[in-house]
């Protein structure tokens, strides 16, 4: 059975248009409620959200579905996605729900689900929920006396803040550090500045005035220029930019220069290896991570294990292979000793802990390898199937041969758009340009 609603990170779409409608949310509440009703105990689901206007539509629709199935609903209010995952476990809930479209603009929204262990659901469970949503059978509604109730949990943000602080060495202080934090007018607009201030830092706050429409608008991890400029203007030691649901981050050093997820992975892997904290033989990342990271890890006696794009696949591989550090170039960092999913503020705090007491600035500490030049090209499909054409396959083989030992070629269909994405990285800029042009051009001729 093919997936009709769930993508690589839950269900996502334009708000108030199929599939991201109140009707879909209601059906999802009914189906997920049925899927996770196990045993005779009083079942509970926790629901968090970011700051999009459409959250006011989707939250009550989901709540109605779960209550109709006899589940009690605990509403967390605006809270980062990793906070929802954490509270799903700590409150012993049967299911966790996050209403967010992450780094997308306010017009979009999405729904992510977490199991009682705080991990995102497997493909198999998501397919089972979809099957229930499209079934004409009896949904198994609760009897009137068994309907659920809804409450709003006060203090959810404080619980999350304290959990993050508990991951740091006892007594660690950020006193003396000036930090810019850009919350993208999103789910972390209250918790992220608060935790930095509580730990002693001087905090420059950006993106902390959500109005339902401005989430990720000209700010946040996908538009870090606002944060970069503020670092330079305020003479800050470090800048942090989160996305709308705060499960990813991008850093800037004291010069306003970007430090991406690959550099953060390399820094943490090397440090954790020295302190004996790193589990497994290396790090898990996706096929998009720079070859420079792979070479750096090899120089440290570590391996880079690659998965397909999506933090959920990184987490799955980490769980299977026993690694405790993984992530994506985009800034999703997963530290399974502390969290079940990517957490932007957790990653920022762990890196700040390394910076404290150092005589080196972030520009030196945060760059552990020189990345290979890497460029992307999106080739739009016009009904063709270029990757099945003999001429295209021959071109790809020739390109791989040219890059052997000097770079890397990645060609993959987009999971969300009618595109073939081509990524080339190489030691030599001229070789990169030539290979990208040859491969891109022949794909477009057969598209």
N, C-alpha and C positions, 0 to 999 in steps of 0.2 A: 504494500500500500504506500503510495507516494504522499509526501507531506503537503497539505493544502494551506495550513495556517502558520505553523511554527517554522521559523527560519533558524539561523545559527544562534540567535539570542532572543528566543521567545517569539511573540507575535508583534508585528510592527506595521504601521501604515499611517495614512493621513487621518487625523481625528475627524470623527463623525462621517466617515466614508468607509464602506466595506474594505477590509474586515474590522477596522478599528471603530466600531460602533457600540452603543450601549447594549444593543441586542446581542452582539457577539460576546461582550463582557458578561452578560447575564448567563448565556449558554455555557461560557467557560467556567463560571462559578458553579453552575449545576454539574457539569461534567467532571471538573477537577474535584469537587466535593464528593461526588460518587466514587471517583478513583481512589481517593485518600480516606474514605470512611472504612476503617479497619478495626474491628473489635467493638466492644460495648462501652468504652469510655466516652466521656464528653469530648468531642473533637473540637480543635481550635485551629484557626487560620489567622496569620498576621498579615496586614496589608500596609505597605509604605508607598510613597509616591514622591515625584519631584515637584516642580513648581508650575507645570503647564496648566493653562486654563482648563483643558480637557480632562485633567485629573478629577475635577469636580463632577464630571459626567460618568467616568469609568469606575471610580471608587464606589459609589452607591449601587451601581449595576452589579459589580462583582459581589458586593456585600449581600445584596438581595439573593443572588444565586446560592451563596454559601449558607445563608440563614435558612433558605428553603430546603436545603439538604440536611439541616439539623446541626450545622457547625456554628460555634461561637466565633465571632470576628473581633479581633483586636486591631484597632486603627492606630497606626503609628504616626501619621502625618508626614510632612516632608522629612525624609531621612535618606542618606546614601544607600545605594544598593547593597554594599557589604554590611551595612548596619542592619538591614532587613534579614540578610542571611544569618547574621550573628544572633539576632533576637528570635529567629525561627527556632534555633537550637536551644538558646538559654531559657525561653519560655515554654519549651517542650511542645511546640506547636506541631500539628500534623502537616502543615503546608505553609509556605511563605510566598507572598506576592509582592512584586515591585512594579509600580505603574510608571514607566519611563521609556522614552526613546533615546536615552543616552545622550550622544553628541548631536542629534538631529535638531532642526529648528522647532519652534513651538507648535507649528501646524501638525507635526507628527506626534504620535504617542505609541506606546508599546506596553506589553505585559510580560514580565518574566516570572517564572515559577521556581521555587526551591522546595526540595523535599525536606522531611523532618531532620535530616542530617545537615542541612544548610547548603547542600550542593545543588547545582542546577540539574534539572531532570534529564534523564537519558533520552535518546531518540525513541526508544521503545515505549517509554511511559508517555511521551508527548504524542506519539501515534495512537496510543490507547485512548488518551483524552480526546483527540480529534475524532476518533471513531464514535465515542459517546456523543460528541457534539452534533454529528451528522446522522445519528441513529434516530429512528422513529419509535424506538421502544420506550418502555416505562422508565423515566429517569430516576425513580425511587425517591420521590419527594417525602419529606418527613411528615409524620402525623402532626396535627395542630399543637398538641401538647409538647412535641419534641422539637419545635422550631428553635433555631439558634437565637442568640442575642448579640448585639454589637456594643462595644465599649471603646472609648478612646483612652489610650495609655498615656498618662502623663509621665514625663521623665524619660522617654525613649532616647532622646538625644543625649541626655546625661549618662545613660547606661552605655551607649556606644562610645562616648568620649572616655569614660573610665576604662573600658575594655582596651581602647587604643593605648592609653597611657600605661596600662599594665604590660604592654609588650616591650617597654623600654627598660634599660637598667635602672635599678632603684636609685632615686636621688638625682637622676640626670636632669640638668637644667639647660634651657636654651637662652639663658640670660646673656646679654651682650650681642646676640644675633639680631639683625634687622631682616625681616622676611616679608616679601610681597606674596600675597595669596589671592588668586583669582578663582572665585567659586562659580563663574559662568552663570550667575543668577539662578543657580540650580539647587539641588537637594542638599548640598553641603554649606549653604550660605550662612548658616548659624554655627554648625559644629566645627568646621575647619578653622575659622579665625579664633574661636573660643579655645580650642585645644592648644594652639600655638601660644596664645596669650597666657593661658594657665601654666604653661611650661616655662614662662619667663621671657619669651621673645618680644621684641618690638614689632608690631604687626601692621603692615600696610594692606588695607582691605580693598579688593576690587570685586565687582560682580556679586554684590551682596544686597541688591535691592530688587528682588523678583517682583514682577507685576503680572505674571501669567503669559506674557508675550515675548519677553526679552531673554529667555533661556538660550544660552550659546550664541547670542546675537553679538557678533564682533568681539567675542571674548572666549575665555576657556581654553582647553587644551588643543582644540583644533584651530583656534585663531590666537596664538600665544603672543602676538606682537604687542598687545596692550600690556601684558605682564612684563614683557622684555623691556619696553620703554620705561615702565615704572621702576624696575630694578635700577636702571641707570640713573633716572631722575632723583631717586631717593637714596642712592648710594647703598643699596641693600646688599646683603651677603648672598642672597639666594632668592629665586622666584619660583613659585609653585602655581601651575595652572591645572585645574581639574575640569572634567567635563560635566554634563548636566546631571548625571547620577553619581558622579565622584568615584567610579570604579577604575578610572585611569588618570594619569597625570603626565605632564611634561614639565621639566625643570629648566631654569635658566641660571647660569652662573653670575658672578658679580659684574661681568661685562655685558650681561643681557644675552649671551650666546646660549643656544638651545642644547640641552642634554636629553637625549631621547631614551626610550625604553631599553634599547640594546646596550647603551653605555651604563645604565643603571644596573642591568642584569650582570654585566661584566664586573662592575665595581663590587656588588654584593657577593657574587660568586667567589671572587678572589679573597675578599675579607672573610667570608664564612668558611672558606677552605682553611685559612690560616688559623681560625679559632676553633676548628673542629665542628662547626655548626652545620656545614653543608652535608646533606645526605645524598646518596647515590654517587654516580661517577661524573656528574656535571649538572647541566641546566637543560630544561625543556623550553623550546621556543617554536615559533612557526616558520614556515617556508619563506616568510618575508624578512626574517632577521638577516642583518648584514653579514657577509662573509668575513668581514673584519672581526666580528664577535667570535665566530667559529675559530678563526686562527688564534685570537687572543686566548680563548679557553684552552686550546690545544697547547699553547706555550706554558700554561699552568698545570698541564697534565689532566685537563678536564675535557669532557665531550659536550657537544651541542646536539641534542636530540630534537628533530624538527617534526612538527605536526601540520595539518592543514590549518588555514586561517580561522581564527575564532578562539577566544580564551577558554571556552568550554572544552575544546579538544586538548588544549594545553593541560588543563586540570585533569582530564581523563587519563592522559599519558602519565602525568605525575603520580596519580594514584596507582596506576598499574605497575609502574617501574620503581616506585619508592623514592622519587626525588621530592625535595621540599622547596625548590626555587624554580620558577618558570615565568614566562610572560611573553609579551608582544612588543615589537618595535614602537607601536602606537602608545605605549605607556600602561597597558594592563600588566601589572606585576602580581604574581600569586605567590604567597609565602605560606605554605600549608601548615607550618608550625603555629601560625596565628590566625589564619582565616581560610575559608572554603572557596573564596572567589577573589577576583581582582579588587584591590582596595588602594585608591590613590593616596589617601592620607596615611595609611599604614606604611606604604612604600616611602613617602616623604619623610616620615618620622624615623624610619630605619636608616635612611641616608643622612638625615640631620644628626643622628646619634654618632655616625662615623665622622661627621664634620666637627662636632664639639671637641674642643681640646686640641685640634690640629693646628699646626703652624702653616699649613697650606690652605690657600683659598679653594673655593669650589671649582674654579676653572682648572686647577691641577688635579684635585681629588676626583672629579667627576668624568675625566676623560682617560680611560684606561687603554683605548686602542684608537687607531686611525681608521675610520670607516672607508671602505671602497666606494668610489663614485657609483651611485645607484639611480636609475631613472625608470620611470613607468610610462607606458603608452597604452591607451584604451582604444581598441579597435571595435567599432560599432558593427553589429551583425545586421545584414539585410536579407535574412532568410536562408543564407547559406550555412554550410557546415565545414568551415575551412580546415579544422583540425583533422578531418577525415580525408582530406585531399592528399594524393601522393606527392605533389609538388611542394606542398606546405611541410609535410613530414620530412622530405628530403632537405629542405631548407633548415628545419630545426636541427636535424642531425649534423649538418655542416656547421651550424652556429655553435652547437655543443662542442664539436671538435676544435673549433677556433678558440673557444673559451677555456678549454681543458687546462686546469691548473692556474689559470689567470683570471677566472671570474665565474659567473653563474647566470644561467638563463632560466626564467620561470614563465611559463605560459599556462593560463588557466581561465576557464569561463567564469564570469561573474555570477555570484549566487543571487543577485538582486536586480541586475539590469541586462539587456541584450548586448553584452560586451564580451570580448576576449581581452583579458588583461595581460600585457607583456611587461615583464620586469627584467632588466639586464643590469648586472654590476660587473665591473672589471677593474683591474689595476690600471689599465691604460684607457684614458678618456676617448682617444680616437677609436680604439677597438670597440668600446661601449657604444659610441655613436653609430659606427658602421653596422654592428650586429642588430641594434635596435631598429635601425632604418630598414634593413633587409627583411627581418622577421615581420615587423609591423606592416610593411608594404605588401608582402605576399599574402599575409592573412587578410588584409583589406581587399585585395584583388579577388579573393575567393569568398568574401563575406556575404 
